[in-house]
Amino acid sequence: MHDIKYIRDHPDAFDAALERCGEPPVAGKIIQLDKKLREEIVALEADQASSNTISQSIASTMSQGGDASDLKAKGSSLKQKTQTGQDQVRDSRKTLNDFLLEIRNLPHDSVPDGEEEADNPVLREVGEKPSFDFEAKEHFDLGEALGLMDFEAAARMSGARFTILKGGLARLERALGQFMINLALEAGYEEVSTPSLVREDALIGTGQMPKFEDDLFQTKDGYFLIPTSEVTLSNLHRETILAEEDLPIRYAALTPCYRAEAGSAGKDTRGMIRQHQFSKVELVTIATPEDSLEELERKTKAAEEVLKLLKLPYRVVELCTGDLGFSARKTYDIEVWLPGQGRYREISSCSDCGDFQARRMNMRCRKKDQKQTRFPHTLNGSALAAGRCLVAVIENCQQADGSIAVPGILSPYMGGLKKIGKA
């Protein structure tokens, strides 16, 4: 959500920021809707004041034994007019709010300009890409050959974009989740177990709705499966006032995530890169406006640490204006090297959302001994997506005989297992 006062005072700057993301100008329409609403509020308040005055006059006239019939008729007419005015204000406020909810966040000034993914600058590359004396295979070929990855059985019971893992690979995915959540705790995040089902308001708060409803799974009774625990963790303090001395608040959760992958027809149809269901460790921070950019750097480093300890090569890119997500004002993507595909693929996205989500959730903060409140900043990031991390381990740690070497840091989570072989 956006600050309507800022739009009134800086319409050109607001439109210019949207234009950097390839969006059309909207400040004029917002100001028009806002002006209409404010005029209706002024008219309603005037009618309410007149109605109160007439009510007092009726009471005074009747107490003196006078005839108040004309006053009562006028009061009745004003009451109907007031009710109509209340309906108009409610409808106009909803129209304005609904329009604002569809407008993406504004990019931070430091975000590089660009139109698409290809324009994202690479900030750093870390680790050496593995060199094999055999032809590297993709994860699904390796997993199926081991008898530990079954797409056909998953399709029979659930359809496309689902996977069944068995034996060592199932254990490896579980180990990765446990390993990553433990690292999050070491980095100062508090572990939280959250629901997998939420109501519409929670998704509106973080920006998944109303614009991206098609990418969500909805139950018959109005609940939605979470696309990420960013939704649940960020909404923990919705409609509350936080003490600024308690910030930053850092939360972490390992949860299943569900995405309809609307618009992804034909993309990554084989394997585990783009699934309807996957596990992910999510890191969410609530910070003061002054600290949010520093928290973004901290969060990104926490996600990078996972890959460093697993000894997986990766790079960090900064998203340009044309590739930024709807709720983000600044984002770093971490892309892991997949030798089977011969390219980097996104495994984490760390974003600073500014006060955009806090406004939508009506989450505020206040300094000690002050009455005035303000909106904190929210940040989120994957550390990491367990399924994609599993893919990266399989492809980077593949052996000539088709087995998978278990990264040393994960061996204790695997009961000392050092290699995953054929079932």
C-alpha positions in Angstrom: 0.0 0.0 0.0 1.2 3.5 -0.7 1.1 6.7 1.3 -1.7 8.8 -0.2 -0.3 12.0 1.3 3.0 11.4 -0.5 1.2 10.8 -3.8 -0.8 14.1 -3.3 2.4 16.0 -2.6 4.7 14.3 -5.2 2.6 12.9 -8.1 5.3 13.3 -10.7 7.9 11.6 -8.5 5.5 8.7 -7.8 4.8 8.2 -11.5 8.5 8.5 -12.4 9.3 5.7 -9.9 6.6 3.5 -11.4 7.9 4.2 -14.9 11.3 2.9 -13.9 9.5 -0.5 -13.4 7.7 -0.3 -16.7 4.4 0.7 -15.1 2.0 3.4 -16.5 1.4 6.7 -14.6 -1.5 6.4 -12.0 -1.0 9.4 -9.7 -3.6 11.5 -11.5 -6.3 8.8 -11.1 -5.4 8.3 -7.5 -5.6 12.0 -6.7 -9.0 12.2 -8.5 -10.4 9.3 -6.5 -8.9 10.7 -3.3 -10.4 14.2 -4.0 -13.8 12.7 -4.6 -13.6 10.7 -1.3 -12.5 13.8 0.7 -15.3 15.9 -0.8 -17.8 13.2 0.2 -16.4 13.0 3.7 -16.7 16.8 4.1 -20.3 16.8 2.8 -21.2 13.9 5.1 -19.7 15.6 8.2 -21.6 18.7 7.3 -24.9 16.7 7.1 -24.1 14.9 10.3 -23.5 18.3 12.1 -26.8 19.7 10.7 -28.6 16.5 11.8 -27.2 16.9 15.3 -28.3 20.5 15.4 -31.8 19.7 14.3 -32.1 16.9 16.9 -31.1 19.4 19.6 -33.7 21.9 18.2 -36.4 19.3 18.2 -35.7 18.4 21.8 -35.6 22.1 22.8 -38.9 22.9 21.0 -40.7 19.9 22.4 -39.5 20.7 26.0 -41.1 24.1 25.6 -44.4 22.6 24.3 -43.8 23.8 20.8 -44.7 22.2 17.4 -41.6 20.3 16.1 -43.3 18.6 13.1 -41.4 20.7 10.5 -38.1 20.1 12.3 -38.8 16.3 12.5 -39.5 16.2 8.7 -36.3 18.0 8.0 -34.5 15.7 10.4 -35.9 12.7 8.7 -34.8 14.0 5.3 -31.3 14.7 6.6 -31.1 11.2 8.2 -31.8 9.7 4.8 -29.2 12.0 3.2 -26.6 11.1 5.8 -27.2 7.4 5.2 -26.7 7.9 1.5 -23.6 9.9 2.2 -22.2 7.1 4.4 -22.8 4.6 1.6 -21.0 6.9 -0.9 -18.0 7.4 1.4 -17.8 3.6 2.0 -17.9 2.8 -1.7 -15.5 5.6 -2.7 -13.0 4.5 0.0 -13.2 0.9 -1.2 -12.7 2.0 -4.8 -9.6 4.0 -3.8 -8.2 1.2 -1.6 -8.8 -1.5 -4.2 -7.0 0.6 -6.8 -4.0 1.2 -4.5 -3.8 -2.5 -3.7 -3.1 -3.2 -7.4 -0.1 -0.8 -7.5 3.4 -2.3 -7.0 6.0 -1.0 -4.6 8.3 1.8 -5.7 12.0 0.8 -6.3 14.7 2.2 -4.1 16.9 4.9 -5.7 19.9 2.5 -5.6 18.2 -0.2 -7.7 19.7 -0.4 -11.2 17.5 0.4 -14.2 16.6 -2.4 -16.6 13.8 -4.0 -18.4 14.2 -7.8 -17.7 16.3 -10.5 -16.1 19.1 -10.2 -18.6 19.7 -6.6 -17.3 20.4 -7.7 -13.7 24.0 -6.9 -12.8 26.1 -9.7 -11.2 27.6 -8.5 -7.9 29.8 -11.5 -7.1 30.6 -15.1 -8.0 31.6 -17.5 -5.2 33.1 -20.9 -5.4 34.6 -23.1 -8.1 32.4 -24.9 -10.6 33.0 -28.6 -10.5 34.9 -30.2 -13.3 33.9 -33.8 -14.2 35.7 -36.3 -16.4 32.3 -37.5 -17.5 29.2 -35.8 -19.0 27.3 -34.1 -16.2 23.7 -35.2 -15.9 20.6 -33.3 -14.7 19.1 -34.1 -11.3 16.1 -36.0 -12.6 18.1 -38.4 -14.7 20.3 -39.1 -11.7 17.5 -39.5 -9.3 15.5 -41.8 -11.5 18.5 -43.9 -12.3 19.1 -44.3 -8.6 15.5 -45.4 -8.2 15.0 -42.6 -5.6 13.0 -40.0 -7.5 9.7 -41.0 -9.0 7.7 -38.6 -11.1 5.4 -41.1 -12.7 3.9 -42.3 -9.3 3.5 -38.6 -8.3 1.7 -37.8 -11.5 -0.7 -40.8 -11.0 -1.8 -39.5 -7.7 -1.4 -35.7 -8.0 -0.6 -34.7 -11.6 2.3 -32.8 -13.0 4.8 -30.8 -11.0 5.0 -33.2 -8.1 7.8 -35.5 -7.1 8.2 -38.5 -4.8 11.6 -38.9 -3.1 12.7 -42.2 -1.6 15.5 -43.5 0.6 18.7 -41.4 0.6 17.2 -38.5 -1.4 14.2 -38.2 0.9 16.6 -38.2 3.8 18.9 -35.7 2.1 16.0 -33.2 1.6 15.0 -33.6 5.2 18.7 -33.1 6.3 18.9 -29.9 4.2 15.9 -28.4 5.9 17.2 -29.2 9.4 20.6 -27.9 8.5 19.3 -24.7 7.1 16.9 -23.9 10.0 19.8 -24.6 12.4 21.9 -22.0 10.5 19.1 -19.5 10.8 19.0 -19.9 14.5 22.8 -19.4 14.7 22.3 -16.2 12.7 19.9 -14.8 15.3 16.5 -15.8 13.9 13.8 -17.1 16.1 12.2 -20.3 14.8 8.4 -20.2 14.4 6.0 -22.9 13.4 3.2 -21.4 11.4 -0.1 -22.5 9.7 -0.1 -23.6 6.1 -3.6 -22.1 5.6 -4.4 -18.4 5.7 -7.2 -16.1 5.0 -7.3 -13.5 2.3 -6.3 -10.6 4.5 -2.9 -12.2 5.2 -2.2 -12.5 1.5 -3.3 -8.9 0.9 -0.9 -7.8 3.6 2.2 -9.3 1.9 1.1 -8.4 -1.6 0.2 -11.8 -3.1 -3.4 -10.7 -3.4 -5.4 -9.4 -5.1 -2.9 -9.2 -8.1 -1.6 -12.8 -8.0 -4.6 -14.8 -6.8 -4.2 -17.1 -9.8 -0.9 -18.4 -8.5 -2.5 -19.5 -5.2 -4.3 -22.8 -4.2 -7.6 -22.0 -2.5 -9.8 -24.4 -0.4 -13.5 -24.6 -0.7 -14.1 -22.7 2.5 -12.1 -19.6 1.6 -8.6 -20.5 3.0 -5.5 -20.4 0.9 -2.4 -22.6 1.0 0.7 -20.4 1.7 3.0 -19.8 -1.3 5.8 -19.1 1.3 5.9 -18.6 5.0 6.8 -15.0 4.3 3.0 -14.6 4.5 2.6 -16.0 8.0 5.8 -14.7 9.5 5.2 -11.1 8.2 1.6 -11.1 9.5 2.5 -12.1 13.0 2.3 -8.5 14.0 -0.4 -7.2 11.7 -2.7 -4.5 13.3 -0.3 -4.0 16.2 2.1 -1.3 17.5 5.6 -2.5 18.1 8.1 -0.9 20.5 11.1 0.3 18.4 13.5 -0.8 21.0 12.4 -4.4 20.3 13.4 -4.1 16.6 14.8 -5.7 14.6 12.6 -8.8 15.0 13.9 -11.8 13.1 11.8 -14.9 12.4 12.6 -18.2 10.6 10.3 -21.0 9.5 10.8 -24.3 7.6 7.4 -25.0 6.0 5.9 -26.6 2.9 4.9 -24.1 0.3 2.3 -24.3 -2.5 2.2 -22.5 -5.8 -0.1 -23.0 -8.8 2.7 -21.9 -11.1 0.2 -20.0 -13.2 1.8 -18.8 -16.5 4.6 -21.4 -16.3 3.3 -23.7 -19.0 6.2 -25.3 -20.8 8.8 -24.0 -18.2 10.9 -26.6 -16.3 8.3 -29.3 -17.0 10.8 -32.0 -16.0 12.4 -32.3 -12.6 12.1 -30.4 -9.3 12.9 -26.8 -10.3 9.3 -25.6 -10.6 7.0 -27.6 -8.3 3.5 -27.1 -6.9 4.7 -28.2 -3.5 8.2 -27.7 -2.0 9.8 -27.0 1.4 11.6 -23.8 2.2 13.4 -22.0 5.0 12.1 -18.4 5.1 13.7 -15.5 6.9 11.6 -12.5 7.8 12.7 -9.3 9.5 10.8 -6.4 10.9 13.2 -3.4 11.2 13.2 0.4 11.6 13.3 2.4 8.3 16.9 3.4 9.2 18.1 -0.2 9.5 16.3 -2.0 6.7 19.0 -1.8 4.0 21.6 -3.0 6.4 19.3 -5.9 7.4 19.0 -6.8 3.7 22.7 -7.2 3.4 22.7 -9.3 6.6 19.9 -11.5 5.4 21.6 -12.1 2.1 24.8 -13.1 3.8 22.9 -15.6 6.0 21.5 -17.2 2.8 24.9 -17.3 1.2 26.4 -19.0 4.2 24.2 -22.1 3.5 25.8 -22.5 0.0 29.3 -21.7 1.3 29.1 -24.5 3.9 27.7 -26.9 1.3 30.5 -25.9 -1.0 28.1 -25.1 -3.9 29.2 -22.5 -6.4 26.8 -19.5 -6.7 26.5 -15.9 -7.7 24.6 -12.9 -6.4 22.7 -10.6 -8.7 20.8 -7.4 -8.0 17.4 -7.3 -9.6 16.9 -4.3 -12.0 13.8 -2.2 -11.9 12.0 -4.3 -14.6 12.6 -7.6 -12.7 11.7 -6.5 -9.2 8.8 -8.4 -7.5 5.6 -6.6 -6.8 6.2 -6.0 -3.0 10.0 -5.4 -3.1 11.8 -2.1 -3.3 15.2 -3.8 -3.5 16.2 -7.4 -4.1 19.2 -9.6 -4.3 18.8 -13.0 -6.0 21.2 -15.9 -5.2 21.7 -18.3 -8.1 23.3 -21.7 -7.7 25.4 -23.4 -10.4 23.7 -26.5 -11.9 26.3 -28.4 -14.0 23.6 -30.7 -15.5 22.0 -27.6 -17.0 25.2 -25.7 -17.4 23.8 -22.5 -16.0 22.9 -20.7 -12.8 19.4 -21.0 -11.4 17.7 -18.9 -8.6 17.8 -20.6 -5.2 17.1 -17.6 -3.0 15.5 -14.1 -3.3 16.2 -11.6 -0.5 14.0 -8.5 -0.5 13.6 -5.2 1.3 9.9 -4.2 1.1 10.2 -0.9 2.9 6.9 0.1 4.6 4.8 -1.3 1.7 3.7 -4.4 3.5 3.4 -2.8 6.9 0.9 -0.3 5.5 -1.2 -3.1 4.0 -1.1 -4.9 7.4 -1.5 -1.8 9.5 1.6 -2.7 11.5 3.2 0.2 13.2 6.1 0.9 15.6 6.7 3.6 18.2 9.7 5.0 19.9 9.8 4.9 23.7 8.0 7.8 25.4 6.5 9.0 22.1 2.9 9.0 21.0 3.4 9.2 17.3 3.7 6.0 15.4 5.2 5.1 12.0 5.4 2.1 9.8 8.4 -0.3 10.1 10.0 -2.0 7.2 9.7 -5.7 6.4 12.2 -7.9 4.7 12.1 -11.5 3.6 14.4 -14.1 2.0 14.8 -17.8 1.4 17.6 -19.5 3.2 17.0 -21.7 1.2 14.5 -23.5 -1.0 15.1 -27.1 0.1 14.0 -28.6 -3.2 16.3 -26.5 -5.3 19.1 -26.9 -2.8 18.6 -30.7 -3.2 18.8 -30.3 -7.0 22.1 -28.4 -6.6 23.6 -31.0 -4.3 22.6 -33.8 -6.6 24.1 -32.2 -9.7 27.2 -30.7 -8.1 28.0 -33.8 -6.1 27.3 -36.5 -8.8 29.9 -39.2 -9.2 30.9 -41.1 -12.3 28.9 -44.2 -11.2 25.7 -42.2 -10.8 25.9 -42.0 -7.0 25.7 -38.7 -5.0 28.4 -37.7 -2.6 26.9 -36.3 0.6 28.4 -32.9 1.5 30.6 -33.3 4.6 28.6 -30.7 6.6 25.4 -32.8 6.1 26.9 -36.2 7.0 25.9 -35.8 10.7 22.3 -35.1 9.7 22.4 -38.3 7.6 23.6 -40.7 10.3 27.1 -40.6 9.0 26.1 -41.5 5.4 28.7 -40.3 2.9 27.3 -41.4 -0.4 23.8 -42.1 -1.8 23.7 -45.1 -4.1 21.2 -47.0 -6.1 18.2 -48.3 -4.2 
